[in-house]
Amino acid sequence: MPLTPHRGMDHDLYRYEPIPERPRIVWPGDAALALCVVLHFEYWEYDPPEDAFRDPRYRNVIADFFPDDQTYSIREYGNRIGVFRLMDVLDKHGIQVTVAANSEACRRYPSLVARFKERGWEFAAHGSHATRMITSRMSEAEERAFIEESRDTVAAATGAAPRGWIGQDFGETPSTPGLVAEAGFRYIADWPNDDQPYAMTTKMPLVSLPYHCDLDDTQLLWLRQLGTHRYPGFVRDAAERLCAEGKESGRMLTLGIRPWLLGMPHRIRYLDEALAAVMAVDGVWSAAAGDIAEAFASQQKPA
């Protein structure tokens, strides 16, 4: 028998809500677009444990070998050099930043944590290591412990409990949103399926903030190998279109950046140009992810 078409998805983690049928979202200052810049603050292990699962897109394409000094060193460049270029450019444009922080990065680089705190940047929990993703190989108890360890380490390092969860390489299981909400997080930023925040259907309230993977620096520049000189144009085009649509109901643009990639000397100018282009668009609100989630949640009617 043919399948009967139905309205919705093949899971119940959130509701299907086509954008023309939603209540209007109004951002502070009647802004049309909420800009969320996510700085990935990560620790790439030299020798991950055998049971660790790493995003296969970043594995050596020829063979797995040890030590993979080149891959390790490129990532480490970001925490030694590139991050300082990023901070200069982000400061220049007055960008409010959300730091997606690995718990191990917080332990190993306390001086960087201090520099981020000096700027008033928000910290989101981002797993433990860049080489360890959440996968369905974990039991629910293991996943719960993983999420709680990340939350607690970030809180201890920064002096405040993180409001949000951004999964390492967006790794999730069907249990992840519920476990994240159970751990006290207010938002999750793992789903690239929208241009507006929306409510997850977890027992505890949880806002999904859309993460635009298509504009994420590794997705666009590293994996798809877009010429970096084209990056500002892609970002500008997205901001202009979303601002135009956001005059009817507020939209959101998430830009994920990494010190080891856009922090390179031959790429940093293009991040500078991209941010200049976005901030020149009328109606942009640069905000931390947690502030965007709270602005959205404050406008939602009780279920």
Secondary structure, DSSP 8 states (H G I E B T S, - for coil): ------SS-SS-SB----GGGS-----GGG-SEEEEEEEEE----SS--TT----GGGS-SS---S--HHHHHHHHHIIIIIHHHHHHHHHHTT--EEEEE-HHHHHH-HHHHHHHHHTT-EEEE--S-TT----TTS-HHHHHHHHHHHHHHHHHHHSS--SEE--GGG---TTHHHHHHHTT-SEE----S-SS-EEB--SS--EE----GGGSHIIIIIIS---GGGHHHHHHHHHHHHHHHHTTS-EEEEEEE-TTTTTSTTTHHHHHHHHHHHHTSTTEEE--HHHHHHHHHTT----
